[in-house]
């Protein structure tokens, strides 16, 4: 897949983007959900090898390449690893799946009701390396806990500043200002975020486009103006702590928004499953998420 083909698939494909980007702090929890306890590894390297084995099993599953998964977001160590004897990005593209790289370094402490991203001092190096491996884009996450206009403006400003840096390397940034679905001010935060994102998109120079990864809004189709914006390649939804069933039910109410789920995709997979059980369980989740994405 070349850049033109990957762009067309992300823009027009009927499917969803898999989030396989659990990193340092979230890896133990992901492994526990997969049925592998903390006593299964004795070092960070062994832990990351176990999570890579899980991701490799997902990527090489026949159902993962059935055309319903448009793209996959990877952790850096996964991008730099091998799957089925090939570099992971190439293994994905050979299966018709567009690869993205998680580039953020985690979150700052909350201020003004939001958690900005920590500095990313090696962002240029990450982008050059990712581009050299044939990656299509990147992803970076911030969190909005309260409907504070100043805080949300800061989130959007930081996301788009990094986004411009990423675009300079020929990669497409997925901008992810997540609204916490447990926020007591969630509906108001959604509305403020819509306004701030619209302003930032209108201010973009040149022909480049970005992607947006957003929490499913309280009000269905609230983000329709963003989906239709000429600077937006695609709007994808995060599951945000919802179960697969809840996330799919809420997503299906929002026309033009597709899934980019992690927990919602992986929640029922277990290490001890036979290959037949694993493929059947993963395939059922893929079918369910795909149906919600094209509803």
VOVO-673001 format. One record per residue (C-alpha): x, y, z. Coordinates in steps of 0.2 Angstrom, whole numbers, always signed. Layout:
<atoms>
> X	Y	Z .
...
</atoms>
This chain:
<atoms>
> +0	+0	+0 .
> +7	+17	-5 .
> +2	+34	+3 .
> -11	+37	-9 .
> -19	+20	-7 .
> -18	+22	+12 .
> -26	+39	+12 .
> -41	+33	+1 .
> -44	+18	+13 .
> -44	+29	+29 .
> -55	+42	+21 .
> -68	+31	+12 .
> -66	+14	+19 .
> -80	+5	+28 .
> -73	-1	+44 .
> -64	+4	+59 .
> -46	+7	+67 .
> -40	-5	+80 .
> -30	+3	+94 .
> -16	-9	+99 .
> -5	+5	+107 .
> -5	+1	+126 .
> +11	+7	+132 .
> +22	+6	+149 .
> +9	+10	+162 .
> -6	+2	+153 .
> +3	-14	+148 .
> +1	-24	+164 .
> -18	-20	+164 .
> -19	-26	+146 .
> -10	-42	+150 .
> -21	-45	+165 .
> -36	-43	+154 .
> -28	-56	+142 .
> -26	-68	+157 .
> -7	-65	+160 .
> -3	-60	+178 .
> +11	-50	+185 .
> +20	-65	+190 .
> +23	-70	+172 .
> +37	-58	+169 .
> +52	-53	+179 .
> +58	-38	+169 .
> +50	-24	+158 .
> +58	-32	+142 .
> +49	-49	+146 .
> +33	-39	+149 .
> +34	-30	+132 .
> +38	-47	+124 .
> +22	-54	+131 .
> +11	-40	+125 .
> +20	-41	+108 .
> +15	-59	+107 .
> -3	-55	+110 .
> -3	-41	+97 .
> +6	-53	+84 .
> -8	-66	+87 .
> -21	-53	+84 .
> -13	-46	+68 .
> -10	-63	+61 .
> -27	-69	+65 .
> -36	-72	+48 .
> -51	-62	+54 .
> -40	-47	+56 .
> -37	-46	+38 .
> -55	-48	+32 .
> -56	-30	+26 .
> -66	-23	+41 .
> -51	-17	+50 .
> -45	-1	+40 .
> -30	+3	+51 .
> -21	-1	+67 .
> -12	+11	+80 .
> +4	+4	+87 .
> +15	+7	+102 .
> +33	+11	+97 .
> +40	-6	+102 .
> +27	-15	+92 .
> +31	-4	+77 .
> +50	-9	+79 .
> +46	-27	+81 .
> +43	-41	+69 .
> +27	-50	+65 .
> +26	-66	+54 .
> +44	-63	+50 .
> +42	-45	+44 .
> +43	-28	+51 .
> +26	-25	+60 .
> +21	-10	+48 .
> +25	-20	+33 .
> +15	-35	+40 .
> +0	-24	+43 .
> +1	-16	+25 .
> +2	-33	+17 .
> -14	-37	+26 .
> -22	-21	+19 .
> -21	-12	+36 .
> -15	+6	+38 .
> -2	+8	+52 .
> -1	+23	+64 .
> +11	+26	+79 .
> +7	+32	+96 .
> +19	+46	+99 .
> +14	+54	+116 .
> +23	+52	+132 .
> +8	+51	+144 .
> -2	+65	+153 .
> +3	+79	+164 .
> -7	+82	+181 .
> -24	+90	+179 .
> -24	+109	+178 .
> -39	+119	+173 .
> -50	+103	+172 .
> -39	+95	+159 .
> -23	+84	+157 .
> -11	+91	+144 .
> +2	+79	+136 .
> +19	+78	+143 .
> +33	+86	+132 .
> +38	+75	+117 .
> +56	+80	+115 .
> +60	+66	+102 .
> +44	+69	+91 .
> +55	+74	+76 .
> +65	+58	+78 .
> +50	+47	+81 .
> +42	+54	+65 .
> +57	+52	+54 .
> +59	+34	+60 .
> +40	+30	+58 .
> +40	+38	+40 .
> +56	+28	+36 .
> +46	+12	+41 .
> +31	+17	+30 .
> +19	+22	+43 .
> +5	+33	+38 .
> +1	+43	+53 .
> +2	+46	+72 .
> -9	+47	+87 .
> -8	+57	+103 .
> -20	+58	+118 .
> -25	+72	+130 .
> -39	+71	+143 .
> -53	+83	+147 .
> -61	+81	+164 .
> -71	+97	+166 .
> -80	+110	+155 .
> -66	+123	+157 .
> -65	+134	+141 .
> -47	+139	+145 .
> -41	+121	+149 .
> -50	+114	+133 .
> -42	+128	+123 .
> -25	+124	+130 .
> -28	+105	+125 .
> -33	+110	+107 .
> -18	+122	+105 .
> -6	+109	+111 .
> -13	+95	+100 .
> -13	+106	+84 .
> +5	+112	+88 .
> +11	+94	+89 .
> +0	+91	+74 .
> +9	+104	+63 .
> +26	+96	+68 .
> +20	+79	+63 .
> +12	+85	+46 .
> +29	+92	+42 .
> +36	+74	+41 .
> +22	+69	+29 .
> +12	+59	+42 .
> -6	+62	+46 .
> -9	+66	+65 .
> -23	+58	+74 .
> -28	+72	+87 .
> -36	+64	+102 .
> -43	+76	+115 .
> -53	+63	+125 .
> -68	+69	+135 .
> -69	+58	+151 .
> -86	+49	+150 .
> -87	+50	+169 .
> -85	+69	+169 .
> -100	+78	+178 .
> -99	+91	+165 .
> -97	+80	+150 .
> -111	+87	+139 .
> -104	+105	+141 .
> -86	+99	+138 .
> -92	+91	+122 .
> -99	+108	+116 .
> -84	+118	+120 .
> -72	+105	+112 .
> -83	+106	+96 .
> -81	+125	+95 .
> -62	+125	+99 .
> -58	+111	+87 .
> -68	+120	+73 .
> -58	+136	+76 .
> -42	+127	+75 .
> -47	+118	+59 .
> -52	+134	+51 .
> -35	+142	+55 .
> -25	+128	+47 .
> -14	+133	+32 .
> -10	+123	+17 .
> -19	+108	+10 .
> -15	+96	+24 .
> -28	+86	+34 .
> -29	+79	+51 .
> -39	+65	+59 .
> -49	+67	+75 .
> -51	+54	+89 .
> -65	+59	+100 .
> -76	+52	+114 .
> -93	+47	+108 .
> -103	+63	+112 .
> -118	+64	+124 .
> -129	+72	+110 .
> -129	+61	+95 .
> -121	+68	+79 .
> -114	+83	+88 .
> -98	+81	+79 .
> -106	+81	+61 .
> -98	+98	+57 .
> -81	+91	+61 .
> -84	+75	+50 .
> -89	+87	+36 .
> -74	+99	+38 .
> -62	+99	+23 .
> -47	+99	+35 .
> -53	+82	+43 .
> -48	+66	+34 .
> -59	+55	+46 .
> -67	+56	+64 .
> -65	+41	+74 .
> -72	+36	+91 .
> -63	+30	+107 .
> -72	+17	+118 .
> -67	+27	+134 .
> -70	+14	+146 .
> -87	+8	+139 .
> -89	-11	+136 .
> -90	-17	+118 .
> -109	-17	+119 .
> -111	+0	+126 .
> -98	+8	+115 .
> -105	+0	+99 .
> -123	+5	+104 .
> -118	+23	+107 .
> -107	+24	+91 .
> -121	+18	+80 .
> -131	+34	+84 .
> -117	+45	+76 .
> -117	+45	+57 .
> -100	+46	+49 .
> -90	+42	+65 .
> -81	+26	+65 .
> -73	+16	+79 .
> -55	+16	+86 .
> -57	+4	+100 .
> -45	-4	+112 .
> -54	-12	+126 .
> -69	-14	+116 .
> -59	-25	+103 .
> -49	-35	+116 .
> -59	-37	+131 .
> -64	-55	+128 .
> -48	-62	+122 .
> -38	-74	+133 .
> -20	-81	+131 .
> -26	-99	+135 .
> -38	-99	+121 .
> -35	-111	+106 .
> -32	-103	+90 .
> -50	-108	+84 .
> -57	-100	+100 .
> -46	-85	+99 .
> -51	-82	+80 .
> -69	-84	+84 .
> -69	-72	+98 .
> -59	-59	+89 .
> -70	-61	+74 .
> -86	-58	+83 .
> -79	-42	+91 .
> -73	-36	+74 .
> -90	-40	+66 .
> -99	-30	+80 .
> -88	-15	+80 .
> -88	-15	+61 .
> -107	-15	+61 .
> -108	+0	+73 .
> -95	+9	+62 .
> -105	+8	+46 .
> -122	+10	+54 .
</atoms>
